[in-house]
Amino acid sequence: SIRRDTAACRPGGDLATVRRYFDRALVIFPRSSGILYNRGEARYRKEEWDGAFADYTRALEISPRYALALAHRGRARARKGDVAGAIADYDEALKIDPRDADAWANRGIARQAKGDSDGALRDLEQALSLDPRSWTSLASRGLLLGLREELLHRAGVPGGAGHAGRHGPAPPEGAPAGDPARGRTPRTASQCPR
């Protein structure tokens, strides 16, 4: 029944049931960008990056200014390894909806992956200004600042890790990298949630 199928759409629901529901809905409404977008979401959650990408792209063929579909196609592109394409999708999505904190955060993560730390930091700060409770933005920004601080330290620049400066007092003598006394633990980008 429809009631049972829509219950599967809730968090923790059966994604195979959700996908069947959207497949049936597309038979009735084949040009519904919303249904295509939602089936793309179900595919994305099942880690079917190519299928999600295809559904987001079809939704955009019907509704070219569908900012959420653009932003989520960017996520699928990033998962497929096309970081430059992901950034292009986030750029377009943000032209349409500049208040989308998740698009700002995801573009920041993608920019960091391309080596643009300054652009990444600006995007993550914008995401936080729009949604101060965004865990993804907070974690990513913290990681980025920690990496930048470590690079400054290695270069011997005052203000980097191990120096008193805008980041606070120096850690206790002999504290190893990642020690809680430094206020952070090292992480790789793959350990941060997206």
C-alpha positions in Angstrom: 0.0 0.0 0.0 1.0 3.6 -0.4 1.0 4.2 3.4 3.4 1.3 3.9 5.6 2.5 1.1 5.8 6.1 2.2 6.7 4.9 5.8 9.8 3.3 4.2 10.9 6.8 3.2 11.4 7.8 6.8 14.9 7.6 8.3 15.8 3.9 8.8 13.3 2.9 6.1 13.9 0.1 3.6 15.6 1.8 0.6 14.6 -0.9 -1.8 10.9 -0.3 -1.0 11.5 3.4 -1.4 13.0 2.9 -4.8 10.1 0.7 -6.0 7.7 3.4 -4.8 9.5 6.0 -6.9 9.8 3.7 -9.9 6.0 3.2 -9.8 5.4 6.9 -9.4 7.6 7.6 -12.4 5.3 5.4 -14.5 2.4 7.7 -13.7 4.4 11.0 -13.7 7.4 10.4 -16.0 8.3 14.1 -16.1 8.3 14.8 -12.3 11.6 16.3 -11.4 10.6 15.9 -7.7 10.1 12.1 -8.0 13.4 11.8 -10.0 15.2 13.8 -7.4 13.8 11.6 -4.6 14.7 8.4 -6.4 18.2 9.9 -6.8 18.3 10.4 -3.0 17.3 6.7 -2.4 20.0 5.6 -4.9 22.5 7.9 -3.2 21.8 6.4 0.2 22.3 2.9 -1.3 25.7 4.2 -2.6 24.5 3.8 -6.2 26.4 6.9 -7.3 25.9 6.5 -11.1 22.1 5.9 -10.6 21.8 8.9 -8.3 23.8 11.0 -10.8 21.5 9.9 -13.6 18.3 10.7 -11.7 19.5 14.2 -10.6 20.6 14.9 -14.2 17.1 13.9 -15.5 15.5 16.0 -12.9 17.6 19.0 -14.0 16.7 18.4 -17.7 13.0 18.9 -16.6 13.7 21.7 -14.1 17.1 23.3 -14.9 16.9 25.7 -11.9 16.3 22.9 -9.3 19.1 24.0 -6.9 18.8 21.0 -4.6 19.1 18.6 -7.5 22.2 20.5 -8.6 23.8 20.4 -5.2 23.0 16.7 -4.7 24.3 15.9 -8.2 27.5 17.6 -7.0 27.6 15.2 -4.1 27.2 12.2 -6.4 29.9 13.6 -8.7 32.3 13.9 -5.8 31.6 10.3 -4.7 32.3 9.2 -8.3 35.7 11.1 -8.1 34.7 14.1 -10.3 35.6 16.8 -7.8 35.9 19.6 -10.5 32.4 18.6 -11.8 31.1 18.6 -8.2 32.4 22.2 -7.6 30.8 23.3 -10.9 27.4 21.9 -9.7 27.8 23.5 -6.3 28.6 26.8 -8.0 25.4 26.7 -10.1 23.3 25.6 -7.2 24.6 28.5 -5.1 23.8 31.0 -7.9 20.2 29.8 -7.6 20.0 29.4 -3.8 22.8 31.2 -2.0 21.3 30.3 1.4 21.9 26.6 1.0 24.4 25.9 3.9 24.9 22.3 2.8 25.9 23.3 -0.7 28.4 25.8 0.8 29.8 23.2 3.1 30.1 20.5 0.4 31.7 22.9 -2.0 34.2 23.8 0.8 35.0 20.1 1.2 35.4 19.7 -2.5 37.7 22.8 -2.7 39.9 21.3 0.0 40.1 18.1 -1.9 41.4 20.2 -4.9 44.0 21.9 -2.7 42.1 25.3 -2.4 42.3 25.7 1.4 41.5 29.4 1.4 38.4 28.9 -0.8 37.4 25.9 1.3 37.7 27.9 4.6 35.6 30.8 3.1 32.9 28.3 2.0 32.8 26.5 5.3 32.6 29.8 7.2 29.7 30.9 5.0 28.0 27.6 5.7 28.4 28.1 9.4 27.1 31.7 9.1 23.9 30.3 7.5 23.6 27.3 9.8 25.7 27.6 13.0 24.7 24.1 14.1 25.9 22.3 11.0 28.0 19.5 12.3 29.5 18.9 8.9 30.6 22.5 8.5 32.0 22.6 12.1 33.9 19.4 11.7 35.3 20.2 8.3 36.3 23.8 9.3 38.0 22.4 12.4 39.9 19.9 10.3 40.9 22.6 7.9 42.1 25.0 10.6 44.0 22.1 12.2 45.8 21.3 9.0 46.5 24.9 8.3 47.9 25.3 11.8 50.1 22.3 11.5 51.5 23.5 8.1 52.3 26.9 9.7 54.1 25.2 12.5 56.2 23.1 10.1 57.1 26.2 8.2 58.1 27.9 11.5 55.5 30.7 11.1 54.5 32.3 14.4 50.9 31.6 15.2 51.1 28.0 14.0 50.9 25.0 16.3 53.4 25.3 19.1 53.5 29.1 19.0 51.5 31.4 21.2 49.2 33.5 19.0 45.7 33.8 17.8 45.1 30.1 18.2 45.9 30.3 21.9 48.8 29.4 24.1 51.4 26.8 23.1 50.7 23.2 24.2 52.7 21.8 27.1 56.3 21.0 26.4 56.7 17.6 24.8 52.9 17.1 24.0 52.7 14.9 20.9 50.7 15.9 17.8 47.1 15.0 18.4 47.4 15.2 22.1 44.2 16.5 23.7 46.4 19.2 25.3 46.6 20.7 21.8 42.8 20.8 21.5 42.5 18.6 18.4 43.2 15.2 17.1 44.5 14.7 13.6 42.0 13.3 11.1 42.0 12.7 7.4 39.3 14.1 5.1 37.9 10.6 4.7 37.2 10.4 8.4 34.9 13.4 8.4 31.2 12.9 7.8 29.7 14.3 4.6 
